[in-house]
Amino acid sequence: MAARLMSAQAQVCRLGKNVVSETAMVRQFHASCYSASKVALSKFDSDVFLPYEKLNQRLDVVRSRLNRPLTLSEKVLYSHLDDPANQDIERGTSYLRLRPDRVAMQDATAQMALLQFISSGLKRVAVPSTVHCDHLIEAQVGGVKDLARAKDLNREVYDFLASTCAKYGLGFWKPGSGIIHQIILENYAFPGLLMIGTDSHTPNGGGLGGLCIGVGGADAVDVMADIPWELKCPKVIGVHLTGKISGWTSPKDVILKVADILTVKGGTGAIIEYHGKGVDHISCTGMATICNMGAEIGATTSLFPFNKRMGDYLKSTGRAGIAAEAQKFQSKILTADKNCEYDELIEINLDTLEPHVNGPFTPDLGHPISKLGENSKKNGYPMDIRVGLIGSCTNSSYEDMGRCASIAKDAMAHGIKSKIPFNVTPGSEQIRATIERDGISEVFDKFGGTVLANACGPCIGQWDRQDVKKGEKNTIVTSYNRNFTGRNDANAATHCFVTSPELVTALSIAGRLDFNPLTDELTGSDGKKFKLKAPFGDELPAKGFDPGQDTYTAPPKTGDSVSVAVDPKSQRLQLLEPFDKWNGQDLTDLTVLIKVKGKCTTDHISAAGPWLKYRGHLDNISNNMFIGATNAENNEMNNIKNQRNGSWGGVPDVARDYKANNVKWVAVGDENYGEGSSREHAALEPRHLGGRAIIVKSFARIHETNLKKQGLLPLTFANAADYDKIQPTSKISLVNLNDLAPGKPVDCEIKNGDKVDKIKLNHTLNDLQIGWFKAGSALNRMKELAAQ
């Protein structure tokens, strides 16, 4: 049987003409392996079964080789190895070749991923895969009208995604269905799952015990093509939880505290694994909140062990069979071994954990609520809060909504409500329908709130904000996960603080940053002072969940009769042209396009908000390349000097001039370059406009991989101080590239006039990834293999 699988996989990797039958062959093998349990992966995947028996067999092979106690993260990860008997396994060093159980994509990133899949020549995805329409809906006036407007404006993209899903065998969640991560938690996540998703907050599924990892679209194409997915073997950071959450403290405060400890890059290259008796005092959706925001510390993903709270959630969402099956394998696969070792250990006592508010401008700047007012005044933050926003993929569970409603009702019982606009984003159609049925939405309405569409909305910059002018200094508080400069409203002067939905609600009542609901009083409409009661709410709805409208479209059994068309004149979609292959020569006298100063997230490299509409059109979206990055030469954004002709202009304009004149270039960056979103456009755009290498002090994990996939060289200074040797006028040469090899630094020459500095640049490319560089991209390499 194993030989048969390897043969089938080899044929699929070669992408020969009989790819449909070959993929079916692999599916048949998968089905035979999974059939022992006869419990379906989900109600939408009735022909694919839980893989616990197969995972346990693979894990036994790994156990016999490593002969040591394993962390939970290792159990789930290593049980998905493509070749457990021969895979080199060393945390932080080796590259693992893995077989994920499924793929999930949101509509903004799915466009490029599916365009790449179409280019591969395959006829059907090899693993269960879904597309979720959540990113293209702009918040303006309210859920119903905003959704109708989005359907009209984005019809071309939605039609493309729907037809592509039908043709190639993917499930399609229509606009209005909800945010990808909430849909995954409600329908697809299960303990022991390995899933990749084209969104950085994919780790949300760790709340149900799954290893859910954010990736770029090219990685998704590999998995959908049944090619083993490659991941550098993560280290494991343990977070030991003791005590019990109570009062105003919430699960969000756990990750806000962890972010404050580890910073935005402290989790890079590691899985965050929560354990200890405190875990059992957190709801399943609370655990999902914690895992979701683990993306903000650079973690590969985050994970909780299977327990009763997860079982209760599975039963409440119609998956009692999965809960029962997981129970059978709890000790074998779904719990860490006793005496397992972590690369780092953090201790958090939930009994003494204080509610936190983090920000502004970075999610790791933590303020205990008792210090928020003092710190805000000291730092000159605007004290008056202009808008409060709850919901998003991070905090939109039934429990979250119920607890916030309890605070709102308490305030209204004293004759007061929110002092400021209060926006509520339900995470899914199921949550929207359930809170509407149970009267929670009505409470928010009376409180002065506006219920937005079941979508990402303001969390990702899809917010038509009208209450402040661009450049006006102001403060907002959100229960979101990310608060980079300009993230929510494209206003660099907006000070965004992230916190729990409960604190957002309380702060919206007071309208100021120096309000502490644990100690401070409010004045009721009768003039009497009162303190807000600690929030409370049901973990799960007593009446069960109301599914609301049916927003799912299953693919037909065959997509042969389905056509997918892309208008050559479209401004939203564009078929991809292959990137040029490396010519085998050293990259000499490269021009420095921009030397970036300070934080450079994927938002800075490829902004979201109004640019989301071009995510399927590489040339159009490239007009936002680096427009948010700070130029070290003049401390300005989107204003650089054209070294070819001496003029000044926007970064994309100068890059286009270089491309038209065959001037190859590099970009230079600082620490943790590319943190934030998984968007591969931040790698595609530099490649499209003539970039050859990105040289920085350090990379965020997903972005570094995305650069490799598109044939760019991601290089880091062996000596961080060498960053200062590169000037805007420097010429950069990367030499001896024919000797490029894993672990071997790249020789770099920096020319400043007559002076030449020779330095070393490190890289993490392995042999496979070097092949991507030589071919021009991973997709090019896939096609080369197909032609052999």
N, C-alpha and C positions, 0 to 999 in steps of 0.2 A: 504493500500500500504506500509506504514511504517513497519507494522508487517511482511509483506511479505519480505521486504528487510532485516530486522533483522534476519529472519529465514534463508534466503539464505546466509547471511554473516556468521551466526553461523555454517552453514553446511560447508562452504568453509574453515572457520578457523579450523574445525575439520579434514579437508583434508581427507574426506571419500573416498570410492571407486567410487562414482558417481560424481567426481569432475568436469568432463567436463560439465555435465548437470547443475550442481550447478553454475559454472562460467557463463554459458550461461544465467541462470536465473538472475544473477546479471546484466549481460550485457543488458538483456531485460529491466530490471528496469531502468538502466541508460538511455537507448535509449528512453523510454517513458517519462522520466523526461526532457530530452534534446530536445525532438522533437518539442517543441513550437517554437523555433527559426528557425529550419531547415537550419541553417548555419553550415556547417561541421567544425570540429576542424582544419582540413587541407585537402588539396587535396588528401592526402594519407589515410585519415580517414573519408571516405565519409559516413560511417554508424554511426558515433558518432558526436553529435552536440554540439554547444556552450552551456555551462551550466548556462548562466546568470540568467534565471528564477529561477532555483533551488538555485543558490548561493544567490540570493536576498531573497528568502524565508527563508533560513537558517539564513541570516544576520538579518532579522526582528526578529527572535527568540532571537538572541543574544542581539540586541538593547534593546528589552523589558526587558531583564534581567539586563544589565549593566547600562542602562539609563544615558549614558554620550556620548559626542562626541567621535568619533572613528578616529584614524589615518588610512591612506590608508592601511598600512601594516596589521593593525588589521582587516580591512574590508575583504581583500583578504584571510587572514589566517583563520579567524573565520567563514567565509562563506564556508569553506571546512571542518568544524568539522564533525566528524562522528555522534556525538550526541549533537547538539547545545543546546538542552533543559536542559541537565544535566551535561555537561562538566564544570569542575572547571576551571575558567579563572582568572589567576592572573599573570601579567607580571613578568617574572623573577623567578617564583616559581612553578606554576602548570605544569604538563605534558599534552600536547594536543594530542588527538587522531584524526588524520586527514585522509582525502581521496584525495590524489593528483590526478590530471587529467592525468598525463602521467609520463613515466620513460625514461631517456636517458642514454646511457652508451657508453664510448669510449672503443676501442678494448683492451687496456691494462688492464683496470679494469673489463671489461665485461667478460673476460675469467673466473675469479674466481666467479663473480656474477652468471654466467650461470651454472658453475659447482655446485654451491650451489643450484640453482633452480632445476637442474636435480635431485639432492639429495632429494629435497622436495617431489618428487613423483607426482607433478602436471603435467597436460597434456597441458595446454595453459595459457598464461598470461591473466590476468583479466582486464588490462588497456592498452591503446595504449603505446607501448614501441619500442625503436629503439636502434640499435648498430651502431657506427660510427668508421670507420677504419682510424685513424689519428695519432696514437702514435708510430707506428712501422716502420716509414719511415725515414731513416737516410739521412741527408743532406751531400752530397759528392761533386758532380760536377754540378748538375742542375736538374730541375724538372722531365723531361722525363726519363732520365737514372736512377735517384734515385728511381723513382716510379717503374720502371721495375725491378730493383734489389730487392726492398722491396717485391714485389709480389712473386718473386722467393724464397727469403730467408724465408718468413713468410707464405708460401703456406699452411702448415699444420694448422696453427692457423686460417688463413682466411677461410679455408675450414670448420674447426670446428665451427667458429662463424656463417658462412653462413648456414650450415646445422642445427645448433641449433636454429637459428632464424626461419628458415622454419618450423621446427618441432613444435616449441612452440608459433609461431604466432607473431614474432617480425619483424619490418622492418629492412632491412640491407643496410647500406650505404657502398659501396665498397671503397677500398683504392684509393685515388685520388679524392674522392668526396669533401673533405675539412675537416676543423676542426669542431668538434662536436658543439661548441657554435655558430659558424657562420651558420651552417646548421639549428640549432634550431631557430635562429633569422629569417632566410630567409623563413622557412617553417612551424614551429610549435608553436613558442611563440605567445601569444596573451594577451591583457590586462585582468588582473584578473586570469590568469593561476596560478595553483599551480603545480609545477613540481619538481621532485627530479632527480638528475643526479649524476653518479658515477665519478665526477670530481669536484675539489674544485672551478673551475671557472664557474660552472653552473650558478651563479648569473648574468652572461652576459644577460640573458633573461629579467632582470629587465629593460633594455632599452626599452622594448616593454610593460612595465607595468605588467609583471608577477613576481610572487614570485617563483624564481627558486633556489633551495637549493642543495648544494653539500653534498653527503652522501657516506657511504661505501656500498659495494656490498650487504651485508646482509640486509640493509635497503631497497635496491631495490628489493630484493627477497620478503620481506614482502608485498610491494605494488603490485608487479606482482602476488602475491598469494591472493590478495584482502583482506589482513589483514590491519587494520588501522595502519597508520604510526605514530610513536610517536616522539614528539619534545617538548623540554622544552619551555614553552611559552616565546618568546623573549621579551626583552625590545625594545624600539624604540628610536633611536637617530635621531633627525631631523637635516637636513642640509638645512638652508635657503639661497637660492641663489638670489642675486640681481644683477642688472647691465647686461652687455652684453659682451660676448667673442669677442675679436677683435685682429687684428695684429698677433703676433707670439703665443699668448696664445691659447690653445686648450682645449677640454674637458678633455684630459689626465691630464692637470695641476690641475683640480679640485680634482681628487682622489689622485694625488701626494701631494697636500696640505693637504687633509684630513688625509692621512697616516702620514704625518709629525706631525699633531696635535694629532691624537689618538694613534699612534704607532702600532706595529704589534699585540698587544693584546687588544687595546682599544675598539674594536668593538665586542669582544667576548660575546656571549649570546644576541646579539642585531641585529635588522634589521636597516640598514641605509636608511632613507627615505628623499629623496630630494624634496624640494617644494619651492615655491616663483616665482616671475615674471622672474627671470633669467633662469628658466627651459625652457621657450619658445624660448630661444635663443640658444638652444643646439639641434643638430640633433638627430634623433632616434639612429643612430649608435654611435654617441658621448655619448649618455646616456648609451648605452650598454658598452662602454669602461669604463666608471666610475663605473658601477655596477660590471663588470668583476673583476676589481682590488680591489674591496671591500673585496675580499677573503684575501688580504694581511694584513688587519687590524683585522682579526679574525671574521668578521661579519657573522652572520647566512646567510644573503643575503642583497641585496640592491634593491631599488625600486624607480621608477619615476611615477608620475600620468599620466594618458592618456591625450594626447593633439593632436593638429593638426600635429605636426611633426611625431608622431607615425602613425597617420592616413595616412599621405602621404607615409610613408614607406610601410605600409600594402598594399596600392593601387599599389605601384610600384612593389611589389613582388606578385601581383596577388591575393590579399586578400581583395578586396574592400568590400565584404560582411561582413567580420569580423569588418572592420573599421566602417561600418554603424551600426552594432549591438552594438559595444562598445560605440558608440555615444549615443545610447538610455539609456545606464546604467551608463553614465559617472558620474553623480552626486550621484547616489545611491551606487555604488560599487567602482568606479575607481578614485575617488578623496577623499582626506581627508575631514572630517567634519571641519567646522569653529570652532575655539577655542579648538581643540583637544590638548591633552597634550603629550609632549615628555619627555622621561626620561633624555635627555640631548639635548641641542640645540647648533649648530655651525652656525655661520654667515660667509658667504663668498661673497664678492663683486667682481663680475666678471670684473667690470671696472678696478679694481686695481690689479687683480690677475696676478702675474708675472710668466712666464714660469719657470718650475722647472725641475731639474735633481736629481733623488734620488739614493743613494748608496754611496759606494759599499757594497756588502755583506748583505745588508738588505734593504727592500723596503721602510722603514720609515725614512731614513736619508735624509732629504730634503735639497736641495741647490737651491735657486733662481738662475737663469742663471747669474745674475749680480755678484753673489758670488761664482760661481762654480770654476773659475780659482784660486781665492784667497784661497778658502778652500782646493782645491786639492793640491796646493803647500805647504800649511801649514801642511797637513797630509801626505805628501810624496807619493801621488798617482802618478802612471806613467802618465805623461802629454800627451805623444803621444798616439793617439787612433789607435788601430791595425785593428779593424773591426767595421763596422756599420751594424746593422740589423734592418729592419722594417718588419711589418706584425705581424703574430701570431693571436691568438684568440682575443687579446686585441685591436689591431689596424690594421685591414686589410680591412676596408670598402672601398667602391668606393670613398668616400670623402677623406679618409686618403691617398689613392693612388694618387688621383688627386692633392691634396695639395703638396704632396712630389714631384710629377712630375713638378709642377710649379716652385719649388725651383731649381730642376735639370736643367730645361730649362733656367732659369735665369742665372745660373752659366755657362752653355754651350754657352749662347749668348755672354759671355765675354771670351770664349775660355778655360774654365777650367771645370773639372769634379771632381768626387770623388777621393781623394788622396789615399783612402784605399779600400780594398774589401768591397763591398756594397751588402748585401744579402736581397732579397725581398721574403717574404712568403705570397702568396695569401691565404685568409681565406677559400675560397671555390672554387669549379670548376666554379661556376657562376661568382665570382669576377675575377678569372683568365681569363675566356673567354671574359668578358666585358672589362677589361682593355687592353686585347690584341686587341679586335675589335676597341677600341677607341684610340689606339696609345700610351697608357700610358706605356705598357711593352716595346715598342720600345724606348721610352724616357729613361727608366731605363737602357736598354741595351747600348745605346750611352753614358750614364752617367758613365758606367763602372760597372753596377750592374749585378747580377746573380739572375734570378727568380727561386726560389726553388719549390719543390712540394707543392701541396695544403695539407699541413700537419703541425703538431706541430714543427718538426725539431729541430733547435738549442734551441728553447725556453725551451724544456724539456730535453736537453742533447743529442738529436739525431743529432749529429754534428761530422763528421769525420774531425776535425780541424787539419790542418797540418802546419800552419804558425808559431806556437810557440811550444816549448818543454814543457812537464809537469814540473811544478815548476818554469817556467819562468814568472816573474812578468810582467803583461801587462794590458792594458785597452781596454774594448769594450763598445760600447753604443748601446742600443737596445730600441725598443718600446714595449718590452715584459712586463710582470707583476711581475716577480719574479727574484731575483738575489742573492740567497743564495750562499754560498761558493761552487764552483765547479759545480754549477747548469747547466751551458750551455755547458761546454767542459770538465768536470771532472778534471779541473786544479784549485787547491785551490789558486793559485797565480793570477788568472784572476780577475781583478777588473771590475765588471759589473755594469754599471749605467743604470737605466731605465728612460725613458723620452718619450716625444711625438715623433711620426715618423717625424714630421717636424724638430725638433731639431736634431734628429739622422742624417737626411739628411744634415742639415747645418754643423754640427760638422764633418761629413764625408768629406765635401768639404775642411774644414780647417785642419782636421786631428789632432786637439789638443783640450784639455779640457778647455783651457783658451780663447776660442773664444766665443764671444757673438754676435749673428747676429743682435741684436737690436741696437748695438752701434759700432761694429767693422767693419773694411773694409777688403776686400780681394783684391788681385792683379790679374787683368786679364792677358790673354796671350799677350796683347799689352802693358803691364807694367803699365796700369792705375789702380788707386784705384776705388773700387766701393763697395756699400753695397747691400746685398741681399734684394730683395723686400719681403714684408710680403707674406706668402703663401696664395693661394686661390684655390678653387676647387668646382665643383658642388657637392651638397649634394647627389643627385641621378642622374643616367645617363639619359640624354635627350632622348636617343633612347630606353630607357628601358633596363632591364637586359638581357644579353645573357645567357641562362641556360647552354650552353656548352654541354658536353657529359652527357648522361643519366647514372647515377651511382647508382641508387636506385633499390633495389629488394624487391618487396612486398611479404609477406608470402602467401602461398596457403591457401585456406579456411580451410583445415584440414591438419595436419602434420602427420597423422597416417602412411602414406607410406614412410615418411622420416626417415632415420636411422642416428644416430649420434654415431660415433665410436671414441674411444680414445685408441691408441696403448699403451699397458702396458710398452713397451720399450721406449716410447717417452721421449725426453728430454725437450719438450716444454709444454706438457699437462699431467696432472695427476688427476685422479678421487680422490675425497676427502674421507678420512676416518673420522668418527666422533671423536671429542675430548673426552677424558675421563670425566666422570661425577664426581662431587665433592663427596668425600666419607663421608661427614658429620663430619669430624674431623677438629680440628684447624690446621692451617698451621704453623708448628713449625720448628725452626732452619733452616729457609730458607737461602741459601747462596746468597750473593750479587754478581751477575754476573758482573755488571758494575755500577759504580757511575759516571753519566755523568756530566760533567762540562760545564756550559754555554748553548748556543742555541742548541736545539736538535729538528730539524724539521723532518718531515717524510722522507725527503731526507737523513738525517743523519741515520735514523733508517733502511730505505729500499731504497737504491739508485736507481735512474732511469738509463738513458743512456743505457749502454751495458746490463744492467740487465733486461731491459724491455722484452727481448725475453723469460724470464722465468716466466712471470706473471701468466701463467696458470699451473705452476708446483711448488707447495708449497715447496717441499723438496729442489729443486734446487735453488729457489730464496732465501731460508733461508740462503744460503751461503753469503748473503750480509747484514745480520742482524747486525746493529749497527757499521758497518765498518767505517762510517763517523763521529761517535760520539767521543768526546774527553773524554778520561779516566781521571777522577780527580786525580787518584793516580800518574800518570806520565806525564800528559798533552800530551799524544800521542793518535793517532787514531789507532784502530784495534790492540791493544796490551794490553792484560790484564793478570793478574796472575790467574792461575788455583789453586783455594783454596784447591782442593782435593789432588793434587800431587806436587804443588809448581812450576810447569813449567809455562813459558810464551807463549802466542799464540794469534791468532786472535780470536775475539769475537765469531764468529760462531763455530769455532773449539772447544773452551772451552765449549760452550753451548752444543755441540753434545756429548762431553765427559761426561758432567753432566747428560744429558738425558740417555746415555747408562748405567750410574751407578746409576740411579734413584735419582739424586740429584736435588731437586726442588729449584728454584731460584727466586729472585726479581731483578728488575732494579730500580735504583734511579735517578731522574732527577731534573732539575731546573724549572724555570718559563716558562709558555706557551709551555710546552712539547707537541710535536706532531703538531706544527703549519705547515701550508703549504698545501701540496697535500692531497686529500681525500683518498689516497691509503690505503686500509684495510690490505695490506700485512704487514704494519708496526705494525699491531696487530696480524695478523695470524702467522707471523714468531716467535715472542716470545712465543706464545701459543704452536706452533708446536714443539719448541725446549725445552719445559719444564718450561717455565715461569708460575708463579702463580699470581703475582701482579706487578703493576708498581706504585711506590711511588714517588711523585713529589711535587713541590711547587704549580704548577697550570697547567691545561690542556688546549689545544685548543679543541674547541667543537667537531669537526668531529672525531678526534682521540679518544677522551674520549668515545664517543658512540661506535666506532669500537672495542675498548677494551672490553666494556661491552658485545657486540654481540658475542665475541669469548670466553666468560667465564673467562676472566681475571678480577682481581679486580683493578680498577683505583682509587687510594687513594691519598689524598693530606695532607700534614702536617698541623695540626691545628695550630701549631707554626712553621713558616717557618725556624726559627733558628735550629729546630731539624734536618734539613738536615745535619748539621755539626756533629751531634752525630753518624751518620752512617759512618763506615769505610769500606774499601774493605774486611777486615777480619771479619766484624760483622756477627752475626747470627740474623736473624729477625724472630720473631714469631707473627702471627696474631691470637689472641685468642678470645674466646667467639663468634665464628662465627655462632653458632647456634642461637644467638640472633641478627644476622644481620637484621637491619630494616631501613626503610627510615628515614633519618635525625639523626640517632644514630651513633656517631663516633665508629670506630673500635679500639679496644685496641691493642696496639703494644708494644712488648718488644724487646729492642735492647741489645744484649749481646756482650760485648767487653771484652774478658777474663772472669774474675770473676765479672765484673761490669755489672749490668742490669739497663738500663734506660727504664722507662715506659712512653710512649707518646700516644697521641690521633691522629688518622688519620681520616680525613673527607672523605665523599663520596657523590655522588648524585644519588645513585641507588634508584629506586622506587620498588614497590612490583613485578611488571612484570620483571624488570631487575634482581632482586635478583633471580627470577625463572630461568633466563638464566644462572646465575652463578652456581646455584645448579645442573642444568641439564648438564652443561659443555659447553653450547653455546646456542644462540638463535635458531639455526637450530635444535639442539637436542631437545629443548623445543617444537618446532613446531611438531617434530615427536612424542613426548610424547602425545601431544594433539590429534594427528591423531589416536593414538592407543587407546584412551579412548572411 
